[in-house]
Amino acid sequence: MIGNENISFDMLNVFIKVSETKSINQSSKVLLLTQPAISKKNSSIRKLRGGTTV
């Protein structure tokens, strides 16, 4: 946790799926979310972690 922000279950689920599929496009199809929604959640995780994700 950084400040008042937490990584939500939804954000974590997106991160895991993108890591597994190595594709935002494929992850969006599996999770039934738009590609921009996946990118936004992934970006939020990156910011909370202070930079990059795996």
mmCIF file of the N, C-alpha and C atoms, coordinates in Angstrom:
data_MODEL
# 
_entry.id   MODEL 
# 
loop_
_atom_site.group_PDB 
_atom_site.id 
_atom_site.type_symbol 
_atom_site.label_atom_id 
_atom_site.label_alt_id 
_atom_site.label_comp_id 
_atom_site.label_asym_id 
_atom_site.label_entity_id 
_atom_site.label_seq_id 
_atom_site.pdbx_PDB_ins_code 
_atom_site.Cartn_x 
_atom_site.Cartn_y 
_atom_site.Cartn_z 
_atom_site.occupancy 
_atom_site.B_iso_or_equiv 
_atom_site.pdbx_formal_charge 
_atom_site.auth_seq_id 
_atom_site.auth_comp_id 
_atom_site.auth_asym_id 
_atom_site.auth_atom_id 
_atom_site.pdbx_PDB_model_num 
ATOM 1   N N  . MET A 1 1  ? 0.846   -1.184  0.000   1.00 0.00 ? 1  MET A N  1 
ATOM 2   C CA . MET A 1 1  ? 0.000   0.000   0.000   1.00 0.00 ? 1  MET A CA 1 
ATOM 3   C C  . MET A 1 1  ? 0.885   1.239   0.000   1.00 0.00 ? 1  MET A C  1 
ATOM 4   N N  . ILE A 1 2  ? 0.526   2.193   -0.828  1.00 0.00 ? 2  ILE A N  1 
ATOM 5   C CA . ILE A 1 2  ? 1.215   3.471   -0.874  1.00 0.00 ? 2  ILE A CA 1 
ATOM 6   C C  . ILE A 1 2  ? 0.172   4.547   -0.624  1.00 0.00 ? 2  ILE A C  1 
ATOM 7   N N  . GLY A 1 3  ? 0.383   5.370   0.387   1.00 0.00 ? 3  GLY A N  1 
ATOM 8   C CA . GLY A 1 3  ? -0.608  6.384   0.701   1.00 0.00 ? 3  GLY A CA 1 
ATOM 9   C C  . GLY A 1 3  ? -1.926  5.740   1.085   1.00 0.00 ? 3  GLY A C  1 
ATOM 10  N N  . ASN A 1 4  ? -3.007  6.221   0.481   1.00 0.00 ? 4  ASN A N  1 
ATOM 11  C CA . ASN A 1 4  ? -4.340  5.687   0.763   1.00 0.00 ? 4  ASN A CA 1 
ATOM 12  C C  . ASN A 1 4  ? -4.815  4.727   -0.320  1.00 0.00 ? 4  ASN A C  1 
ATOM 13  N N  . GLU A 1 5  ? -3.930  4.322   -1.217  1.00 0.00 ? 5  GLU A N  1 
ATOM 14  C CA . GLU A 1 5  ? -4.340  3.479   -2.333  1.00 0.00 ? 5  GLU A CA 1 
ATOM 15  C C  . GLU A 1 5  ? -3.941  2.033   -2.095  1.00 0.00 ? 5  GLU A C  1 
ATOM 16  N N  . ASN A 1 6  ? -4.851  1.143   -2.473  1.00 0.00 ? 6  ASN A N  1 
ATOM 17  C CA . ASN A 1 6  ? -4.615  -0.287  -2.351  1.00 0.00 ? 6  ASN A CA 1 
ATOM 18  C C  . ASN A 1 6  ? -4.750  -0.924  -3.714  1.00 0.00 ? 6  ASN A C  1 
ATOM 19  N N  . ILE A 1 7  ? -4.126  -2.074  -3.885  1.00 0.00 ? 7  ILE A N  1 
ATOM 20  C CA . ILE A 1 7  ? -4.350  -2.861  -5.082  1.00 0.00 ? 7  ILE A CA 1 
ATOM 21  C C  . ILE A 1 7  ? -5.611  -3.673  -4.845  1.00 0.00 ? 7  ILE A C  1 
ATOM 22  N N  . SER A 1 8  ? -6.618  -3.463  -5.685  1.00 0.00 ? 8  SER A N  1 
ATOM 23  C CA . SER A 1 8  ? -7.882  -4.170  -5.521  1.00 0.00 ? 8  SER A CA 1 
ATOM 24  C C  . SER A 1 8  ? -7.780  -5.579  -6.094  1.00 0.00 ? 8  SER A C  1 
ATOM 25  N N  . PHE A 1 9  ? -8.740  -6.411  -5.737  1.00 0.00 ? 9  PHE A N  1 
ATOM 26  C CA . PHE A 1 9  ? -8.791  -7.765  -6.279  1.00 0.00 ? 9  PHE A CA 1 
ATOM 27  C C  . PHE A 1 9  ? -8.913  -7.716  -7.792  1.00 0.00 ? 9  PHE A C  1 
ATOM 28  N N  . ASP A 1 10 ? -9.722  -6.785  -8.295  1.00 0.00 ? 10 ASP A N  1 
ATOM 29  C CA . ASP A 1 10 ? -9.920  -6.640  -9.729  1.00 0.00 ? 10 ASP A CA 1 
ATOM 30  C C  . ASP A 1 10 ? -8.607  -6.285  -10.435 1.00 0.00 ? 10 ASP A C  1 
ATOM 31  N N  . MET A 1 11 ? -7.855  -5.354  -9.869  1.00 0.00 ? 11 MET A N  1 
ATOM 32  C CA . MET A 1 11 ? -6.565  -4.974  -10.448 1.00 0.00 ? 11 MET A CA 1 
ATOM 33  C C  . MET A 1 11 ? -5.599  -6.153  -10.437 1.00 0.00 ? 11 MET A C  1 
ATOM 34  N N  . LEU A 1 12 ? -5.591  -6.878  -9.357  1.00 0.00 ? 12 LEU A N  1 
ATOM 35  C CA . LEU A 1 12 ? -4.706  -8.033  -9.239  1.00 0.00 ? 12 LEU A CA 1 
ATOM 36  C C  . LEU A 1 12 ? -5.093  -9.120  -10.243 1.00 0.00 ? 12 LEU A C  1 
ATOM 37  N N  . ASN A 1 13 ? -6.387  -9.331  -10.408 1.00 0.00 ? 13 ASN A N  1 
ATOM 38  C CA . ASN A 1 13 ? -6.873  -10.311 -11.361 1.00 0.00 ? 13 ASN A CA 1 
ATOM 39  C C  . ASN A 1 13 ? -6.433  -9.952  -12.785 1.00 0.00 ? 13 ASN A C  1 
ATOM 40  N N  . VAL A 1 14 ? -6.527  -8.671  -13.134 1.00 0.00 ? 14 VAL A N  1 
ATOM 41  C CA . VAL A 1 14 ? -6.082  -8.212  -14.451 1.00 0.00 ? 14 VAL A CA 1 
ATOM 42  C C  . VAL A 1 14 ? -4.582  -8.434  -14.603 1.00 0.00 ? 14 VAL A C  1 
ATOM 43  N N  . PHE A 1 15 ? -3.817  -8.065  -13.596 1.00 0.00 ? 15 PHE A N  1 
ATOM 44  C CA . PHE A 1 15 ? -2.367  -8.236  -13.644 1.00 0.00 ? 15 PHE A CA 1 
ATOM 45  C C  . PHE A 1 15 ? -1.986  -9.702  -13.868 1.00 0.00 ? 15 PHE A C  1 
ATOM 46  N N  . ILE A 1 16 ? -2.644  -10.588 -13.153 1.00 0.00 ? 16 ILE A N  1 
ATOM 47  C CA . ILE A 1 16 ? -2.360  -12.023 -13.280 1.00 0.00 ? 16 ILE A CA 1 
ATOM 48  C C  . ILE A 1 16 ? -2.702  -12.512 -14.681 1.00 0.00 ? 16 ILE A C  1 
ATOM 49  N N  . LYS A 1 17 ? -3.855  -12.109 -15.191 1.00 0.00 ? 17 LYS A N  1 
ATOM 50  C CA . LYS A 1 17 ? -4.279  -12.576 -16.514 1.00 0.00 ? 17 LYS A CA 1 
ATOM 51  C C  . LYS A 1 17 ? -3.356  -12.052 -17.609 1.00 0.00 ? 17 LYS A C  1 
ATOM 52  N N  . VAL A 1 18 ? -2.948  -10.788 -17.520 1.00 0.00 ? 18 VAL A N  1 
ATOM 53  C CA . VAL A 1 18 ? -2.014  -10.240 -18.512 1.00 0.00 ? 18 VAL A CA 1 
ATOM 54  C C  . VAL A 1 18 ? -0.678  -10.968 -18.419 1.00 0.00 ? 18 VAL A C  1 
ATOM 55  N N  . SER A 1 19 ? -0.247  -11.284 -17.213 1.00 0.00 ? 19 SER A N  1 
ATOM 56  C CA . SER A 1 19 ? 1.001   -12.036 -17.037 1.00 0.00 ? 19 SER A CA 1 
ATOM 57  C C  . SER A 1 19 ? 0.898   -13.435 -17.636 1.00 0.00 ? 19 SER A C  1 
ATOM 58  N N  . GLU A 1 20 ? -0.244  -14.070 -17.456 1.00 0.00 ? 20 GLU A N  1 
ATOM 59  C CA . GLU A 1 20 ? -0.440  -15.429 -17.984 1.00 0.00 ? 20 GLU A CA 1 
ATOM 60  C C  . GLU A 1 20 ? -0.521  -15.442 -19.504 1.00 0.00 ? 20 GLU A C  1 
ATOM 61  N N  . THR A 1 21 ? -1.291  -14.519 -20.061 1.00 0.00 ? 21 THR A N  1 
ATOM 62  C CA . THR A 1 21 ? -1.521  -14.531 -21.509 1.00 0.00 ? 21 THR A CA 1 
ATOM 63  C C  . THR A 1 21 ? -0.462  -13.747 -22.275 1.00 0.00 ? 21 THR A C  1 
ATOM 64  N N  . LYS A 1 22 ? 0.244   -12.852 -21.560 1.00 0.00 ? 22 LYS A N  1 
ATOM 65  C CA . LYS A 1 22 ? 1.227   -11.964 -22.174 1.00 0.00 ? 22 LYS A CA 1 
ATOM 66  C C  . LYS A 1 22 ? 0.597   -11.136 -23.299 1.00 0.00 ? 22 LYS A C  1 
ATOM 67  N N  . SER A 1 23 ? -0.697  -10.843 -23.135 1.00 0.00 ? 23 SER A N  1 
ATOM 68  C CA . SER A 1 23 ? -1.434  -10.105 -24.161 1.00 0.00 ? 23 SER A CA 1 
ATOM 69  C C  . SER A 1 23 ? -2.602  -9.345  -23.533 1.00 0.00 ? 23 SER A C  1 
ATOM 70  N N  . ILE A 1 24 ? -2.615  -8.028  -23.741 1.00 0.00 ? 24 ILE A N  1 
ATOM 71  C CA . ILE A 1 24 ? -3.734  -7.234  -23.256 1.00 0.00 ? 24 ILE A CA 1 
ATOM 72  C C  . ILE A 1 24 ? -4.986  -7.596  -24.042 1.00 0.00 ? 24 ILE A C  1 
ATOM 73  N N  . ASN A 1 25 ? -4.836  -7.812  -25.341 1.00 0.00 ? 25 ASN A N  1 
ATOM 74  C CA . ASN A 1 25 ? -5.965  -8.180  -26.189 1.00 0.00 ? 25 ASN A CA 1 
ATOM 75  C C  . ASN A 1 25 ? -6.610  -9.486  -25.718 1.00 0.00 ? 25 ASN A C  1 
ATOM 76  N N  . GLN A 1 26 ? -5.808  -10.511 -25.516 1.00 0.00 ? 26 GLN A N  1 
ATOM 77  C CA . GLN A 1 26 ? -6.333  -11.811 -25.071 1.00 0.00 ? 26 GLN A CA 1 
ATOM 78  C C  . GLN A 1 26 ? -6.935  -11.698 -23.666 1.00 0.00 ? 26 GLN A C  1 
ATOM 79  N N  . SER A 1 27 ? -6.284  -10.961 -22.800 1.00 0.00 ? 27 SER A N  1 
ATOM 80  C CA . SER A 1 27 ? -6.786  -10.776 -21.435 1.00 0.00 ? 27 SER A CA 1 
ATOM 81  C C  . SER A 1 27 ? -8.145  -10.096 -21.442 1.00 0.00 ? 27 SER A C  1 
ATOM 82  N N  . SER A 1 28 ? -8.302  -9.103  -22.314 1.00 0.00 ? 28 SER A N  1 
ATOM 83  C CA . SER A 1 28 ? -9.586  -8.393  -22.373 1.00 0.00 ? 28 SER A CA 1 
ATOM 84  C C  . SER A 1 28 ? -10.710 -9.328  -22.810 1.00 0.00 ? 28 SER A C  1 
ATOM 85  N N  . LYS A 1 29 ? -10.409 -10.252 -23.705 1.00 0.00 ? 29 LYS A N  1 
ATOM 86  C CA . LYS A 1 29 ? -11.423 -11.216 -24.141 1.00 0.00 ? 29 LYS A CA 1 
ATOM 87  C C  . LYS A 1 29 ? -11.790 -12.187 -23.019 1.00 0.00 ? 29 LYS A C  1 
ATOM 88  N N  . VAL A 1 30 ? -10.791 -12.653 -22.299 1.00 0.00 ? 30 VAL A N  1 
ATOM 89  C CA . VAL A 1 30 ? -11.026 -13.614 -21.215 1.00 0.00 ? 30 VAL A CA 1 
ATOM 90  C C  . VAL A 1 30 ? -11.773 -12.957 -20.052 1.00 0.00 ? 30 VAL A C  1 
ATOM 91  N N  . LEU A 1 31 ? -11.385 -11.737 -19.706 1.00 0.00 ? 31 LEU A N  1 
ATOM 92  C CA . LEU A 1 31 ? -11.977 -11.046 -18.561 1.00 0.00 ? 31 LEU A CA 1 
ATOM 93  C C  . LEU A 1 31 ? -13.238 -10.260 -18.912 1.00 0.00 ? 31 LEU A C  1 
ATOM 94  N N  . LEU A 1 32 ? -13.572 -10.228 -20.201 1.00 0.00 ? 32 LEU A N  1 
ATOM 95  C CA . LEU A 1 32 ? -14.745 -9.488  -20.682 1.00 0.00 ? 32 LEU A CA 1 
ATOM 96  C C  . LEU A 1 32 ? -14.663 -8.001  -20.320 1.00 0.00 ? 32 LEU A C  1 
ATOM 97  N N  . LEU A 1 33 ? -13.477 -7.445  -20.510 1.00 0.00 ? 33 LEU A N  1 
ATOM 98  C CA . LEU A 1 33 ? -13.233 -6.024  -20.303 1.00 0.00 ? 33 LEU A CA 1 
ATOM 99  C C  . LEU A 1 33 ? -12.663 -5.442  -21.585 1.00 0.00 ? 33 LEU A C  1 
ATOM 100 N N  . THR A 1 34 ? -12.779 -4.131  -21.754 1.00 0.00 ? 34 THR A N  1 
ATOM 101 C CA . THR A 1 34 ? -12.186 -3.502  -22.925 1.00 0.00 ? 34 THR A CA 1 
ATOM 102 C C  . THR A 1 34 ? -10.670 -3.403  -22.754 1.00 0.00 ? 34 THR A C  1 
ATOM 103 N N  . GLN A 1 35 ? -9.971  -3.265  -23.872 1.00 0.00 ? 35 GLN A N  1 
ATOM 104 C CA . GLN A 1 35 ? -8.524  -3.110  -23.802 1.00 0.00 ? 35 GLN A CA 1 
ATOM 105 C C  . GLN A 1 35 ? -8.119  -1.857  -23.013 1.00 0.00 ? 35 GLN A C  1 
ATOM 106 N N  . PRO A 1 36 ? -8.819  -0.713  -23.204 1.00 0.00 ? 36 PRO A N  1 
ATOM 107 C CA . PRO A 1 36 ? -8.472  0.465   -22.388 1.00 0.00 ? 36 PRO A CA 1 
ATOM 108 C C  . PRO A 1 36 ? -8.655  0.222   -20.882 1.00 0.00 ? 36 PRO A C  1 
ATOM 109 N N  . ALA A 1 37 ? -9.673  -0.552  -20.511 1.00 0.00 ? 37 ALA A N  1 
ATOM 110 C CA . ALA A 1 37 ? -9.890  -0.856  -19.087 1.00 0.00 ? 37 ALA A CA 1 
ATOM 111 C C  . ALA A 1 37 ? -8.738  -1.688  -18.537 1.00 0.00 ? 37 ALA A C  1 
ATOM 112 N N  . ILE A 1 38 ? -8.282  -2.659  -19.327 1.00 0.00 ? 38 ILE A N  1 
ATOM 113 C CA . ILE A 1 38 ? -7.145  -3.496  -18.916 1.00 0.00 ? 38 ILE A CA 1 
ATOM 114 C C  . ILE A 1 38 ? -5.902  -2.623  -18.767 1.00 0.00 ? 38 ILE A C  1 
ATOM 115 N N  . SER A 1 39 ? -5.652  -1.767  -19.738 1.00 0.00 ? 39 SER A N  1 
ATOM 116 C CA . SER A 1 39 ? -4.471  -0.890  -19.705 1.00 0.00 ? 39 SER A CA 1 
ATOM 117 C C  . SER A 1 39 ? -4.501  0.051   -18.507 1.00 0.00 ? 39 SER A C  1 
ATOM 118 N N  . LYS A 1 40 ? -5.679  0.581   -18.199 1.00 0.00 ? 40 LYS A N  1 
ATOM 119 C CA . LYS A 1 40 ? -5.805  1.504   -17.064 1.00 0.00 ? 40 LYS A CA 1 
ATOM 120 C C  . LYS A 1 40 ? -5.506  0.803   -15.743 1.00 0.00 ? 40 LYS A C  1 
ATOM 121 N N  . LYS A 1 41 ? -6.050  -0.391  -15.572 1.00 0.00 ? 41 LYS A N  1 
ATOM 122 C CA . LYS A 1 41 ? -5.795  -1.140  -14.330 1.00 0.00 ? 41 LYS A CA 1 
ATOM 123 C C  . LYS A 1 41 ? -4.324  -1.517  -14.229 1.00 0.00 ? 41 LYS A C  1 
ATOM 124 N N  . ASN A 1 42 ? -3.730  -1.921  -15.351 1.00 0.00 ? 42 ASN A N  1 
ATOM 125 C CA . ASN A 1 42 ? -2.323  -2.286  -15.367 1.00 0.00 ? 42 ASN A CA 1 
ATOM 126 C C  . ASN A 1 42 ? -1.458  -1.070  -15.035 1.00 0.00 ? 42 ASN A C  1 
ATOM 127 N N  . SER A 1 43 ? -1.825  0.078   -15.575 1.00 0.00 ? 43 SER A N  1 
ATOM 128 C CA . SER A 1 43 ? -1.106  1.320   -15.309 1.00 0.00 ? 43 SER A CA 1 
ATOM 129 C C  . SER A 1 43 ? -1.224  1.712   -13.831 1.00 0.00 ? 43 SER A C  1 
ATOM 130 N N  . SER A 1 44 ? -2.402  1.515   -13.258 1.00 0.00 ? 44 SER A N  1 
ATOM 131 C CA . SER A 1 44 ? -2.604  1.832   -11.833 1.00 0.00 ? 44 SER A CA 1 
ATOM 132 C C  . SER A 1 44 ? -1.714  0.976   -10.945 1.00 0.00 ? 44 SER A C  1 
ATOM 133 N N  . ILE A 1 45 ? -1.583  -0.296  -11.290 1.00 0.00 ? 45 ILE A N  1 
ATOM 134 C CA . ILE A 1 45 ? -0.708  -1.184  -10.520 1.00 0.00 ? 45 ILE A CA 1 
ATOM 135 C C  . ILE A 1 45 ? 0.728   -0.703  -10.634 1.00 0.00 ? 45 ILE A C  1 
ATOM 136 N N  . ARG A 1 46 ? 1.128   -0.330  -11.839 1.00 0.00 ? 46 ARG A N  1 
ATOM 137 C CA . ARG A 1 46 ? 2.495   0.153   -12.057 1.00 0.00 ? 46 ARG A CA 1 
ATOM 138 C C  . ARG A 1 46 ? 2.770   1.378   -11.191 1.00 0.00 ? 46 ARG A C  1 
ATOM 139 N N  . LYS A 1 47 ? 1.825   2.304   -11.140 1.00 0.00 ? 47 LYS A N  1 
ATOM 140 C CA . LYS A 1 47 ? 1.991   3.515   -10.325 1.00 0.00 ? 47 LYS A CA 1 
ATOM 141 C C  . LYS A 1 47 ? 2.091   3.179   -8.847  1.00 0.00 ? 47 LYS A C  1 
ATOM 142 N N  . LEU A 1 48 ? 1.244   2.257   -8.389  1.00 0.00 ? 48 LEU A N  1 
ATOM 143 C CA . LEU A 1 48 ? 1.279   1.870   -6.975  1.00 0.00 ? 48 LEU A CA 1 
ATOM 144 C C  . LEU A 1 48 ? 2.591   1.173   -6.615  1.00 0.00 ? 48 LEU A C  1 
ATOM 145 N N  . ARG A 1 49 ? 3.154   0.449   -7.557  1.00 0.00 ? 49 ARG A N  1 
ATOM 146 C CA . ARG A 1 49 ? 4.418   -0.255  -7.311  1.00 0.00 ? 49 ARG A CA 1 
ATOM 147 C C  . ARG A 1 49 ? 5.613   0.654   -7.467  1.00 0.00 ? 49 ARG A C  1 
ATOM 148 N N  . GLY A 1 50 ? 5.377   1.876   -8.002  1.00 0.00 ? 50 GLY A N  1 
ATOM 149 C CA . GLY A 1 50 ? 6.462   2.832   -8.128  1.00 0.00 ? 50 GLY A CA 1 
ATOM 150 C C  . GLY A 1 50 ? 7.239   2.688   -9.418  1.00 0.00 ? 50 GLY A C  1 
ATOM 151 N N  . GLY A 1 51 ? 6.621   2.195   -10.463 1.00 0.00 ? 51 GLY A N  1 
ATOM 152 C CA . GLY A 1 51 ? 7.344   2.127   -11.738 1.00 0.00 ? 51 GLY A CA 1 
ATOM 153 C C  . GLY A 1 51 ? 6.869   1.021   -12.645 1.00 0.00 ? 51 GLY A C  1 
ATOM 154 N N  . THR A 1 52 ? 7.638   -0.043  -12.697 1.00 0.00 ? 52 THR A N  1 
ATOM 155 C CA . THR A 1 52 ? 7.372   -1.086  -13.685 1.00 0.00 ? 52 THR A CA 1 
ATOM 156 C C  . THR A 1 52 ? 6.710   -2.302  -13.066 1.00 0.00 ? 52 THR A C  1 
ATOM 157 N N  . THR A 1 53 ? 6.069   -3.073  -13.936 1.00 0.00 ? 53 THR A N  1 
ATOM 158 C CA . THR A 1 53 ? 5.549   -4.377  -13.537 1.00 0.00 ? 53 THR A CA 1 
ATOM 159 C C  . THR A 1 53 ? 6.377   -5.431  -14.241 1.00 0.00 ? 53 THR A C  1 
ATOM 160 N N  . VAL A 1 54 ? 6.155   -6.658  -13.869 1.00 0.00 ? 54 VAL A N  1 
ATOM 161 C CA . VAL A 1 54 ? 6.943   -7.764  -14.421 1.00 0.00 ? 54 VAL A CA 1 
ATOM 162 C C  . VAL A 1 54 ? 6.694   -7.904  -15.897 1.00 0.00 ? 54 VAL A C  1 
# 
